Amino acid sequence: MGWADRPRCDQLPAWGQLRALSQALTTGYDVRAALAGDAGRVARFSQDAPELFADLSKNWIDASIEDTLFDLAEQAGLAAHRDAMFAGERINNTEQRAVLHTLLRAPAGAPQATPALAEALAEVHQTLDAMLAYAEQVRADARITDIVNIGIGGSDLGPQMAVRALDAYAAPGRRLHFVSNVDGHELDAVLRRLKPESSLFLVASKTFTTAETMANARSALSWFQREGGTDVARHFAALSSNVDGARAFGIANIFGFWDWVGGRYSLWSAIGLPIAIAIGAERFRELLAGAHAMDTHFREAPLRSNLPMRLGLLDVWYRNFLQFTSRSIAPYHSALARLPAYLQQLEMESNGKRVDRHGGPLPYGTSPVLWGEPGTNGQHAYFQMLHQGTDVVPVEFVAVREAAHRLPGHQAALLANALAQAQALMQGKADAGGHRDFPGNRPSTFLLLQRLTPRSLGALVALQEHRVFTSGSVWGINSFDQWGVELGKVLAKDIEPRLASGDASGLDASTANLLQRLRG
Ligand SMILES: O=P(O)(O)OC[C@H]1O[C@H](O)[C@H](O)[C@@H](O)[C@@H]1O
């Protein structure tokens, strides 16, 4: 039986066994006792993976639970599904598309399963070389001081997250701006500081039809012309899989990509141009190499030491058997400030599905809510709830050992806080007074990078992509479409002219009332 036609995960034998294991944990799993009573626990639940170390030992998991999760993965055909993705099968079945973002980071000439894939890889490298040559040209052009990326969703979150994360590698004297929202305040705030002759606009849109991006691109173009800019070809470039659309818009410099790159998986494609402009061609290749190292790990490591699989299976355990509905991301590095927002799209757009890949409704939960802010900031805000709230929220710490700055004392303070929070969540502190009582036993995962480099960032992001693949695969959903974003777009198109005309016919009473108030 292939991965596509196996029974739904809740009908697999391991699912029932996991249910029984979870029911046996009547008062939750006692992580403190497990760590104290088993000298091998840290080794059993930690591992190295490319560019990072992961400690899962503070989670509500033991050997029998994890073994049963491995059984579930085997019964669900996870490895075959993964192989189908790498082989270019159209696993995005609702759009009849292959899912090949991993090909974007494969080295030139890497052996491929089919001639078609080898050809696609050659095209990937042609485009990459052209895109990186252009990035270097922009970097060498002292007249260009401001680069504005106009894009939204996957055409914004990845580049924005990575540019910020790799700021330590950016050449000084050049500013990157990200404009995504259709809210004109955002574009206006950027344009007010720019001059046409020193600005470069990158219009980033896979489809080149997204309303927000088209509105911002049109406004940027008219600002450019109004302010005396003349050479559109030099000051505008497009990053898109819709080359005709970009050309029709009037942009000559177009870097393309393919329909088999999902928006939220596209920072490795031409959509990564702002990153390449910020850090340079060589560093961009290192970002790709880090992701490729994680791809190889995901492809080749046995299930038991396959970190993306272990994390994705833990996510399934938490969501479906312990009913945890969210996960908090705590990056202890201020440059990773946009990582939670990036991961929100990655996981919630991929796995926020209520039907299986054939359209049948699911009786079990899928994507958790992801949220978070960098540490230590979160500690002074919502960590109260993590320590003493009524709900258990697993926390994923991301810490980086070496700092990129030399300010004395800060890094030790930062790392001490990361460790202390994970420790405090787990240990708790008994106090008869109630208000000062910390129940403890709150689960967390600790990911540790040596340094935040293009390579380690690439590996970290690819790790997250593949853990999302893993849980989505077990759940039997299509993680690669996003029909849920469409309805609101259609309704906005209907409402927009009504704001001018006041026509409320056919609207529900609440929307009609709000429409009148917004017009007033
Ligand atoms: O890159 P674009 O085609 O402009 O799409 C931008 C974004 O908008 C869509 O609505 C999708 O929800 C996202 O997955 C996508 O990344």
The ligand as a Tripos MOL2 file, in Angstrom:
@<TRIPOS>MOLECULE
LIG
   16    16     1     0     0
SMALL
NO_CHARGES

@<TRIPOS>ATOM
      1 O1          3.9120   35.4820   -3.7990 O.co2     1 LIG1
      2 P1          2.4650   35.7540   -4.0360 P.3       1 LIG1
      3 O2          1.9160   35.0340   -5.2130 O.co2     1 LIG1
      4 O3          2.2240   37.2420   -4.1340 O.co2     1 LIG1
      5 O4          1.6770   35.2390   -2.7880 O.3       1 LIG1
      6 C1          1.8530   35.7720   -1.5220 C.3       1 LIG1
      7 C2          1.1090   34.9910   -0.4720 C.3       1 LIG1
      8 O5         -0.2810   35.1800   -0.6130 O.3       1 LIG1
      9 C3         -1.1960   34.1170   -0.6440 C.3       1 LIG1
     10 O6         -2.4600   34.5970   -0.2840 O.3       1 LIG1
     11 C4         -0.8380   32.8860    0.1380 C.3       1 LIG1
     12 O7         -1.6170   32.7230    1.2770 O.3       1 LIG1
     13 C5          0.6150   32.8050    0.5360 C.3       1 LIG1
     14 O8          0.9740   31.4560    0.5870 O.3       1 LIG1
     15 C6          1.5250   33.5380   -0.4180 C.3       1 LIG1
     16 O9          2.8460   33.4110    0.0130 O.3       1 LIG1
@<TRIPOS>BOND
     1     1     2 2
     2     2     3 1
     3     2     4 1
     4     2     5 1
     5     5     6 1
     6     6     7 1
     7     7     8 1
     8     7    15 1
     9     8     9 1
    10     9    10 1
    11     9    11 1
    12    11    12 1
    13    11    13 1
    14    13    14 1
    15    13    15 1
    16    15    16 1
@<TRIPOS>SUBSTRUCTURE
     1 LIG1         1 GROUP 0 **** ****
